[in-house]
Amino acid sequence: MKVYARYFTENNINYRRNTLLQFGNCWNLIGSIILINPGSAKPISENKLDDSVLTEISKLTGLNRPDDWREFNSDPTMGWINRIFNNSYINEGKQLNGVIQLFNLFNLRDADLSSALKTYKESDSIHLFSTDDDIKQCGDKPVYFGWGNTGKSKDVNFKILRQKAEYIFDCLKSNNRYLLPEFDENSFYHPRYIQMSSKRPNVQALLNNFSENTNTHIASEYSNVFLPSKNQISISEIQETIQLLQSDSTLIGEYGLNEISEKNSDKIRMTFNGIEDDILELTITSKEKGYIGIRGFKKTNNDFNSGLKHQEKYITVLRELNFVERNTWLGSLNTNELGDGSKISVEEIVKNIFLCLNEFRTELTKEQ
């Protein structure tokens, strides 16, 4: 896979737009995907692209801005996008040969979405959000909508993103028949959640619908094929997760566990180092079918999370994993929120939480 994107600075704000994922040597359009924001990835070098590559990009996109385009390294999300489009989550898959366009609701380059949204209020740039021209560029090829819970959020802080997401949805839904008619009926799973949960019946139904451009597949078709219908966290799963976190030093990295406590035999709490000086608490319980939750460890003025330096980043990461912000939790996940017939894998979900946090730590280090 080769990755190209427009990368430029305007009024001291960095943007990444019109990302192209090229598979093989072909420049024909395979389809498009729309996510939230581009994160903090930087170009491989500041060198301009070869004229031959710029010519192909101009033919595909209609954009003739040779000074903007750069080549990037691929990242895990781009690999998951490949798997969505090549069908390897639902069968043996196929080799792609062509280009997938990657757009974002929000184009400001910042790994911390909340920080980026604060910056946008100080700018009136036309580059901040995806435009009608971006929408037209999708043409009649398939478009995967992957903005997750963030793009659907009714939180006032994300109001602008929901507005943009609804507008794009209304413009493109007629060609993408895998979508349900009403915006809020759709899940819009982020590729990270797809990677984590690809065998769950609700995800299998979505992936098969996307592949066939229909909305006829439902979760119950796959509940007996991939996973048992029992939907509950067991104490043994909690114990297995603890063993994983204690034994896998590459997973934990600098997020070492500080303390593990057991309460009433059906609940485990673990405190661990977050980003920089933050300390977080992870709770897993099997009570009433069970849930997983993360919040700050230190309570200040009856609020567990107000003292966290990177509070909004944790919320964004957890939203990508389909957690919901509620009550005292930065994010929590109940077993009944995983879809009909799906069986929660505590170990898998907890592993993904730590992987996400490690990714952000790496991005933060590069920025510094």
Residue pairs with C-beta under 8 A, 6 or more apart in sequence:
1 21
1 22
1 23
1 74
1 78
1 79
1 82
2 21
2 22
2 71
3 19
3 20
3 21
3 22
3 71
3 72
3 73
3 74
3 78
4 19
4 20
4 22
4 49
4 53
4 57
4 69
4 70
4 71
4 72
5 16
5 17
5 18
5 19
5 20
5 38
5 43
5 69
5 70
5 72
5 102
6 15
6 16
6 17
6 18
6 63
6 65
6 68
6 69
6 70
7 14
7 15
7 16
7 42
7 43
7 68
7 69
7 70
7 72
7 109
8 14
8 15
8 67
8 68
9 15
10 125
10 127
11 123
11 125
13 108
13 119
13 123
13 125
14 108
14 109
14 110
15 107
15 108
15 109
15 125
15 127
16 38
16 41
16 104
16 107
16 109
17 107
17 127
18 61
18 63
18 101
18 103
18 134
18 137
19 38
19 72
19 101
19 102
19 103
20 57
20 60
20 61
20 99
20 100
20 101
20 102
21 74
21 78
21 81
21 82
21 99
21 100
21 101
21 102
22 98
22 99
23 30
23 82
23 95
23 96
23 97
23 98
23 99
23 100
24 95
24 96
24 97
24 98
25 97
26 97
26 98
26 99
27 56
27 59
27 60
27 98
27 99
28 97
28 98
28 99
29 60
29 98
29 99
29 101
29 139
29 141
30 85
30 96
30 98
30 99
30 100
30 141
31 85
31 100
31 101
31 138
31 141
31 142
31 143
31 144
32 100
32 101
32 102
32 103
32 137
32 138
32 141
32 142
32 143
32 144
33 81
33 84
33 85
33 100
33 101
33 102
33 103
33 143
33 144
33 145
33 146
33 191
34 103
34 104
34 105
34 130
34 143
34 144
34 145
34 146
34 147
34 168
35 77
35 102
35 103
35 104
35 105
35 146
35 147
35 190
35 191
36 104
36 105
36 106
36 113
36 147
36 148
36 150
36 151
36 161
36 190
37 104
37 105
37 106
37 107
37 108
37 109
37 110
37 113
37 116
38 104
38 107
38 108
38 109
39 75
39 109
39 110
39 111
39 363
40 109
40 110
40 111
40 363
40 366
40 367
41 72
41 73
41 75
41 109
42 72
42 366
43 70
43 71
43 72
44 70
44 71
44 72
44 73
45 70
45 71
46 70
47 70
48 54
48 66
48 67
48 69
48 70
49 57
49 66
49 69
49 70
49 71
53 69
54 66
54 69
57 63
57 69
58 64
60 99
61 101
61 137
62 137
76 192
76 195
76 359
77 191
77 192
78 102
80 191
80 192
80 194
80 195
81 100
81 102
81 144
81 191
82 96
82 100
83 89
83 93
83 194
83 195
84 144
84 191
84 194
84 207
84 210
85 96
85 100
85 142
85 144
86 93
86 94
86 95
86 96
87 93
87 94
87 207
87 211
89 194
89 198
89 203
89 204
89 207
90 204
90 207
90 208
90 211
101 137
101 138
103 130
103 134
103 138
104 130
105 129
105 130
105 147
105 151
105 161
105 164
105 165
105 168
106 113
106 116
106 117
106 120
106 128
106 129
106 161
106 164
107 127
107 128
107 129
107 130
108 116
108 119
108 120
108 128
110 116
110 119
111 313
111 360
111 363
111 364
111 367
112 310
112 312
112 313
112 316
113 150
113 312
113 313
113 316
114 157
114 312
114 313
114 315
114 316
115 312
117 157
117 158
117 160
117 161
120 128
120 160
129 160
129 164
130 164
130 168
132 171
135 168
135 171
135 172
138 172
140 175
142 176
142 210
142 213
143 172
143 175
143 176
144 210
145 151
145 165
145 168
145 169
145 176
145 179
145 186
145 188
146 188
146 189
146 190
146 191
146 194
147 161
147 165
147 188
147 190
148 188
148 189
148 190
148 193
148 319
148 320
148 322
149 188
149 319
149 322
149 323
149 324
150 158
150 161
150 316
150 319
150 320
151 158
151 161
151 162
151 165
151 188
152 162
152 165
152 183
152 184
152 188
153 161
153 162
153 319
154 162
155 325
165 183
165 188
166 183
169 179
169 183
169 186
170 183
173 179
173 181
176 213
177 213
177 214
177 215
178 206
178 209
178 210
178 212
178 213
178 214
178 215
179 186
179 215
180 186
180 215
187 202
187 206
189 197
189 203
189 206
189 322
190 320
192 320
192 321
192 352
192 356
193 203
193 320
193 321
193 322
194 203
194 207
196 321
196 348
196 349
196 352
197 203
197 322
197 338
197 342
198 204
198 207
199 226
199 227
200 226
200 227
200 338
200 339
200 342
201 219
201 220
201 221
201 222
201 223
201 226
201 227
201 339
201 340
201 341
201 342
202 219
202 338
202 339
202 340
202 342
203 339
204 217
204 219
204 221
204 222
204 225
204 226
205 217
205 218
205 219
205 221
205 222
208 217
209 215
209 216
209 217
219 339
219 340
219 341
219 342
220 340
220 341
222 341
223 229
223 340
223 341
223 342
224 341
227 341
227 342
227 343
228 343
229 341
229 343
230 343
231 289
231 335
231 336
231 338
231 341
231 342
231 343
231 344
232 286
232 289
232 290
232 335
232 344
233 284
233 285
233 286
233 289
233 290
233 291
233 292
233 335
233 344
233 346
234 286
235 265
235 266
235 286
237 286
237 344
237 345
237 346
237 347
238 268
238 284
238 285
238 286
238 346
240 346
240 347
241 268
241 284
241 346
241 347
241 350
242 260
242 268
242 270
244 251
244 347
244 350
244 351
245 251
245 252
245 257
245 270
245 350
245 354
246 257
251 351
251 354
251 355
251 358
252 272
252 354
253 354
253 358
253 361
254 273
254 361
255 272
255 273
255 274
255 354
255 357
255 358
256 272
256 273
257 270
257 271
257 272
258 271
258 272
258 273
258 279
259 270
259 271
260 268
260 269
260 270
261 268
261 269
261 270
262 268
263 269
266 285
266 286
266 287
267 283
267 284
267 285
267 286
267 287
268 283
268 284
268 285
269 281
269 282
269 283
270 281
270 282
270 283
271 279
271 280
271 281
271 282
271 297
272 279
272 280
272 282
273 279
273 280
274 280
274 308
274 310
274 314
274 357
275 309
275 310
275 313
275 357
275 360
275 361
275 364
276 309
276 310
277 309
278 296
278 308
278 309
278 310
279 296
279 297
279 298
280 294
280 295
280 296
280 297
280 308
280 314
280 330
281 294
281 295
281 296
281 297
281 304
282 292
282 293
282 294
282 350
282 353
283 291
283 292
283 293
283 294
283 295
284 290
284 291
284 292
284 346
284 350
285 291
289 334
289 335
289 336
290 334
290 335
290 344
291 332
291 333
291 334
291 335
292 323
292 332
292 333
292 346
292 349
292 350
293 329
293 331
293 332
293 333
294 314
294 318
294 323
294 329
294 330
294 331
294 332
294 353
295 304
295 305
295 328
295 329
295 330
296 304
296 305
296 306
296 307
296 308
296 311
296 330
297 304
298 304
298 307
300 306
300 307
303 328
304 328
305 311
305 328
305 330
308 314
308 330
310 360
311 330
313 360
314 330
314 331
314 357
315 325
315 330
315 331
317 353
317 356
317 357
317 360
318 325
318 330
318 331
318 353
319 325
319 331
320 356
321 331
321 333
321 349
321 352
321 353
321 356
322 333
322 337
323 330
323 331
323 332
323 333
324 331
324 332
324 333
324 337
325 331
326 332
333 344
333 349
335 344
338 344
